[in-house]
Amino acid sequence: MDHSIVSLTPVTLAEVDRERFEVFIASDRSLAEGFWCETLSNAAIQREWTMNLGRRDALERVAHLLCEIVERLRPVGLWDGHSCAFPVTQLDLADATGLSVVHVNRTLQELRSSGLIVLRDRTRTINNLDALKRAAMFNPDYLHYVTQEELRRCAKPCRSRKAHARRNVVPRQRFSRQGGRAWQKNLHGSAGSPGG
């Protein structure tokens, strides 16, 4: 990899070798689609953060990061509507926002004094999320998250797609890396992107 990954909290990690990963992807179309969506989402996040670092001032950058964290915690049930655990140091915030620690400290003081956030005992409380989003010029659309209602609506079709993909599993011995598309040709009937 051309970068490193650091966890601020305990995580469970699984390492899957490339060959086995390719078999997983080839055997389940919905899994392939999920990874493709994750790739598109990461590209959108990268574009947003390029703009964040190049065009936003310190308050907007920090507020934007705080809003993004809320939007990422919400779908997994770690945001209670007002507060969440916040094991992030000012140094972590400085690294993420391209600011000095001193500048982050001043910016957090400004957010606190304006009544937008409270940081206490490694917990972050946002008193008015809409006001914080306005201060950050934050629009969560780039994260491409779906609502719980959208998940419920697609749950049955997703399950039936998985069952269909399992019936069309590519046998391991037929799997090939020719041009990186042979598994798609075998699984979907024609070469191209998943679903095509």
N, C-alpha and C positions, 0 to 999 in steps of 0.2 A: 504494500500500500504506500501511497505517497503522502500519508498523513498518519497521525496517531489519534487514538481515542482514549479519553479519560472518563472514568465514572466518578461522580461526586457522591453517589450513594451505592449501597450494595446492589449488585446485579447478578443475574444468572446468565451465564455465557455458554453457548454451544458452538463448537468448531466443526464445520462440515467441509470435507475435502471437495475439491472442484468436481471430480468425476461423480461423486454421489449427489452433489448439488444439481448437476446437469440432469441426472436421472430423475430427481425429484421434480424439477421443472418440466421435464418431458412427460412425466406421468400425470400431471395435474394442471390443466389449463388455467384454473382459477389461481393457482399458486404463481404461475408465470405472469398472469395479468396483475396479480398483487405486487410482484417485484417490479414490473414495468411501471405501475402507478407510483410506487415508491421512488423510482428513478426520476419520473416526471416531477413529483413533489419536491425532491431534493434539488432539482434544477431550478424550480420556482423559488425555493427558499434561498438558494445561492444568488439569484437575481435580486431578490428583495434585500439581502444583506449587502450586496454590492452597492445598491442605492443607499442603504442605511449608513454605510461607512463613508460614502462619497458626498452625500447631499444633506444629511440631517445633522443638527447640532447636538451637543452632549445630552441635553434633557430629552430630546426626541429619541436619541439612540437608546438610552437607558429605559425610558418609558416603553419604547417599542419592544425591547427585549422582555420586559416584565409582562407586557400584553401577550407576546408570543408564548411565553412559558404558561400563562393561564390557558391559552387556547390548546396547548399540547397536553396539559394536565386534565382538562375537562373531559375528553372522551374516555380516559382511563379511570375516572372517578377519584382523582387526587385533588380536585378543586371543589371546595364546599360552597362556592358562591361568593365568599368573602376572603378566605385565607387558605394558605397551604404551607407545607413545610418548605423552607428555603435555606438549604445548606450551602449557599453560594457566598463566597467571600467577596470583598471589594476588589481583590486582585483578580478573581474569576470574572467579575463584571468588567473590569478594565481590559482584560484579555479579549473578552467577547465583543466589546464595543470599540476597541481601538483607542481607548482613552487612558490617561495616566490614573493611578490610584487616587491621587489628590483630586483630580477633576471628577472622578466617580463619587468620591466622598462629598464634594460640594453639590453635585447633582442630586444625590440621594437626600442631602439636607434640604435642598430646594423642593423636592417632591414631598418630603415629610412636612415641611413648613406650609406647603400649599394644601395639606390635608388629603393628598391623593393616596399616600401609602403609610403604613406603619410597619417597621421592622423591629421585632422583639423576640428574643429567645429562639432564634433560627426559624421564625415563622413570619411570613409576609402577609399582611392584610391590606386589601385594596378597598378603600372606603367608597369610591365611586369609579367603577370600571369604565363606564362610558366617558367620564371626564378624562381618565388616564388615556383611553384610546384616542380621544380628540387631541390631547397634548402630544401624543406620539404620531399622529396622522396614521393610525393603525387600521388596516383593513385585512381581516383574516382570510380573505379569499385565496391568497397564494398558498395557504396550507392545504387546501383541497380536502378538508375534513367533511365528513357527512354527519348529519344529525342522527339521533337515535331512531327517529321516524323513518328516515331514508334507509337505515340498516334493516329495520323490520320489514319494509316494503320489498327489499331485494333478498331477504333471507331465503325464501323458498326457491326463487330462481337460482341463487348461488348454489344451494344444496343440489339441485337437479343438474347444474352444470358440472359440479364435482363428480357426481355419479356418472355422468356421460363421459367425462375425461377419464375416469377409472376404467371404463369399458374399452377405451381406446389407448390403453397404456402401450407405449413402445417397448418391446422386449429389449432387455439390456444388450443382448448380442447384436441387435440391429442398430443400436445407437451409434451415431457417427458424428465426428466434428467437422465433416467436410463443409467448409464455408460457414460453419456455425449455424446452419439453417436446416440440416438434414432431419433433425428431430421434429422440427416444425412441419416439414413436408410429410413425414410419416404420420404425425399426430393429427394434422389438420387437412391433409390432402393436397396442400400446395405450399411452396416456400413463401416465407414472408413473416411479418410480425405476428405474435400471438393474436388469435382472433381474426386473422386475415387469411 
